[in-house]
Amino acid sequence: MSELQNGETKLVDRFGRHVTYVRISVTDRCDFRCVYCMSEDMTFLPRAQLLTLEEMAQMGQAFTELGVRKLRITGGEPLVRNNVIWLFQQLGQLPGLDELTLTTNGSQLDRLAQPLRDAGVRRINISLDSLDAERFRRITRVGDLDKVMRGIDAALEAGFEKIKINTVAMHNRNEDEILDLVDFVHARGMDISFIEEMPLGEISHDRAESYMSSDEVRERIETRYQLTPTTETTGGPSRYFRIPGSSSKVGFISPHSHNFCESCNRVRVTTEGQLLLCLGQEHSMDLKKVMRSNPGDMQALKQAIIDSMAIKPKGHDFNLDVKPVLFRHMSVTGG
């Protein structure tokens, strides 16, 4: 349903949660093959099935006119999509949009950091699971750590308001680098969020074996750093802590150990134009069908988005001990 406040439409689901944050996946393709995100031999979608950049721009306009204040562009790796800077330029001009952000693996930032900043991107999240080049390649299967580091340096030079590192914490893969990663961001004035692995898609390792809870990660960090709880938020699911005397924050995204569904303010759009009402459920609305059946009809698109609020579920039901019931990978879902 929707409600009108001060002349401004808001998206509100059956549980009274206001949707103000949308993540849009611009591609399922990626130049990495991270072990927790996709299988080694991925079959990507035919390009004809993907939304066009123009359709994504129209969708961003519709969401902001319905009261969404934050758009995040994701993938796959969003920066491998041809001409994607054009999309950032279009979205960055939308009236009423408070924040345009990006999640990236950093591989293309050495050439695109400044154009992104010029297009209106204020904050970026960079996925980084290891500071060791050999281990980084094992986790990403093909990634070049030096190139990512050059991208981080370029992002720092471009002057983004904040840069955050996202790290999936995993037993027997990178648990011994948690403190090193906090040191890394602390020295550069960046933030970091540690993420519990999510059971999306068939992959090559046992997620129950590699799962590391946010509480375990926090305990390790507190052997070196004092963490002070803060009510600060960036609009997403991270619970943040301050390091006293530092500009850096440490966040935890905990879909298993500290379920964040009660305050969910987010929906996701897949690269095929499916509006996913929950990361861990299949409730969805086919926005591509709506747009292509009603070319240029902004009202039809907005009505479909409003109607989708009636099927947004109360929450996900992740279980690491059973085979995934959701076979779409994170690269399709939108990071």
N, C-alpha and C positions, 0 to 999 in steps of 0.2 A: 504494500500500500504506500501511499505518499501522504504527506501532510504539508500544509502551507503555513509558513511562519515568516512574518514581516515581508510578504511578497516573494519569498524564496522557497522553492520546492525542496523538500528533504526526502531522502530515501530511508524508510523505516521498515524493518522486518517484523515478523509476527511476535518477536520477543522484545520489541521496543528498542532494538539496537539500530543506531543511525549509521548508514554506510556513507563514509566520507573519503574512502581510500580505495583506489582501483589499481591493480597491477595488470599491465598489458604485455603479453608475450608477443614479440614481433617476429620471432623465428624459432623453430625447434632445432635448428642447426647450431653446431658449436665446433670450434677448433680444438677443444679438449674432449676427453672421454672420461670424466671423473667417475671413480668406481662406485660412488654412492648415488650418482645421478642418472647414469645410463649404462646400457650394456656395451661391450666392446665393439660389436658389429651392429650398429644401429641402422634401421631403415627409416629414412626421413620422409616427411610428407611431400607429395608432388607439389611443386610450386603453385600450380593452378588452384590448389585447395586452400592456400593461405589467404588471409585478408590482404588487400592492397594497402599501401601506406596511406592513400587517400581515405580508405574506409576506416583505418585506425584514427586518422585525424578527425573524421566525422564522429566517431565513437567518443573520442576524448571530449569533443565539444558537447555532445549529448550528456555525458556524465557530469561535466562541470555545470551545465545549465540545470541539472537536477540536484546540485548542492555538493558534489564531490569536490574536495579541496586539495587532494593529493593524488598525483598520478606517478606510478613507477613503471618504467620501461624495463622489461626483462627479456629472457630468451628461454632456452638456448643461450647463446652468446649474442646479445642484441646488436653489437657493433660489427658483426659480420654481415648483416643485412645491407644490401646495396642501397645507397642514398638515404640511410636512416637518419642522417643529420637533418634532412629536410623535415622529417616527422618531428624531431625535437624542436625545430624552429617554429613549426605550426602550433604545437602544443604549448610552447613557451609563451605564446602571445594570447592565450585564452583568458578572457576576463574572468575574474573570480577564482582562478587557480592560485592557491597559496604556494604550492611546491611541486616542482617537476624533478623527479629523481631517477636514478639508474642503478641497476645491479649488473655488474660485469665481471669477467674473469681477469680483466686488466691487460689482456694480450694486445689490444688495439689502442690503448690509451696513449702510447708514446706519440701517435699521430693525431688522435682525435680528442684529447683532453681539452685543448683550448677551444676548438669549435663547439664542443658540448657546453662549455662554460659560457661562450658567447651566445649560444642558443637559449640560455636561461636555466640550465641545470645548476642547482645550488649545492646539492649533496650527492655523493655517489657511494655505493657499497662495492667493495672489491673482494671477491672470493679468494682466500689464500689459506691453504691448509698445512703448509710446511715452508720452512725457511731453508731447507736442505734441498739442493738442486736434484740430487738423485731420488730422494723420497718424493719430492714434488712431481717428478716425472712418473713415478710408480702410481701415485694417487690419481694424477690426471691422464695417465697412460702416454700422453704425447706432449705435455706442456713444457715450455722453456721458462724456467724461473727468472733468468736474467732479463728476458723481455718483459715479464710482468713487473719486475723491479723498476725497469725503465719507465713503464707505464705509471707506476705509483709516484715516481719522481716527477713525471710530467704533470700528473694531477695536482701534486703539491705546488708546483710552480704555477699552474693555471689559476690558483686562488679560489678553489671551491670553499664554501663556508664550512663544510665538514666532510671528511673522508672516513669511512668506517670499513674495517676489515671484517669479513664474515668467515668464520672457521667452523667446519663440521668436526666436532671432537669425537675421536674414535679410539677405542682400545686397540692396542697392537698395531696402530698405524701412526698416530701423531700425538698420543697422550703425553709423551715426554717433552713435547715442544710447547706446551701451554704457557709456561712462564716465559720462554723465549719470545713467543708471539706478543705477550703483554708488554715485555720490554721493548719490542720493536715499535708498537704503536705509541707507547709512553714517550719514547725518545723523539717521536715525530709529531706529537700533538694530535694524533688520530684516535678514533674510538675502535672498539672491537666487540663483536657479538659472537659468542660460542653457541652453536646450534646442535640440538640433539638430532640424530639421523632419523629421517622420516621414511616409513615403509611404502614408497611409491615405485611401482614397476619392478620387474624381475631383474636382479643384478647377480654378480658372480660370487658375492660373499654372504656369510650368515650375519644378518643385521643384529640378531640377538647377541651374538658373540662380540661384535664390535661396538655395541651401544654403550655410550658413556653419558651418564646423567649430568645435568647442570650442577647439581649439588656436589658431585665429585670434582667437577672442573673448578667450582668456586673454592672448595677446600684446598686444592693445589695452589690456586692463585694467592690465597690468604696466608700461605707459608712465606710469602715475600712482600705482598702488598696488603695494606688495609683497604677494605672495600666498605664504603659508606652508602647505604641505600638512598636512592633519590626518587622523587616522583616524576622526574623529567621523562618525556616520551618523544619519540619521533613519529608517532601515529601508527606504529606497527606493534608486533607482539613482544618486543624485547623488554625485559625488566632490567633497569639500569642501576649501576653502582658507580659512585665517584671514587677516584683515587685522590685522597687529600693532597693539596698542593700541586695538582696536575690539571691540565685542561682535558685529559682523557677520561672517557667513561668506558666501563666494562658492562656488556649486556649479556643476557642469557635468553635464548629462545627455546622454550621447553614444552613441546607439544605432548610429551609423555609424562614427565614428572610434575609439571605445573601447568595443567591444561589452561589455555588462554581463551577458550571459546566464549566464555560468558560475556566478555567485553569486545567480541569481534566486530570490527568496523570495516571489514575488507571483503571485496570480491575480486575475482580474477577473470581475465579474458584470455583464452588460449589463442594460439596463432591461427587457428581455424575459425575463430569468431564464436566459440562457445563461451558463454558467460557462466563460469563456475561459481556457485554460491558458497562453496566450502572446499578447502584444500583436500580434505579427507573423505569427501562424499561425491556422488555423481550427479547431484541435483544441478541442472544447467538449463540455460536458455540459448537457442541458436540465433545469435544476433546477426550472423552473416546472412542467414536465410531472410531475416526481416529486412535487412538493408538491400539485398539484391532483389527482393520481391517488391520493394517500395523505394526505388532509386530517388535519392535526394529528399525523402520524406523524413525530416527530423522528428516530427511528432510521433510517427509510427515507431521509430527507434526508441524514443524516450518512453512511450507507453509500454513497450516490451520490457524495458529495464524496470519500470515501476512495477509491472505485473510480476517480475521475477522475485520480488521481495517476499511474495507469498510462499515461495518454495525454498527459501533459505533455511537450512536445517539448524537445529540448536547447536550442533557441534560434530566433531569428527570422532572416529572410533578406532584409533591406531592401536595395533597389537603386533608387537615384534615377534611373537612366538608362533604366529601362523603365517601361511603363505599370503602374500599381498592380495587383497581383493580388488585393488585398483592397479590396473596394468599400465596406465599411462605413466611415463617417466616424468621426473621433475622438469626435464628439458621441454616437454610438451605443455606441462601445467603452467610454467612461468615462474621459475626460480624461487 
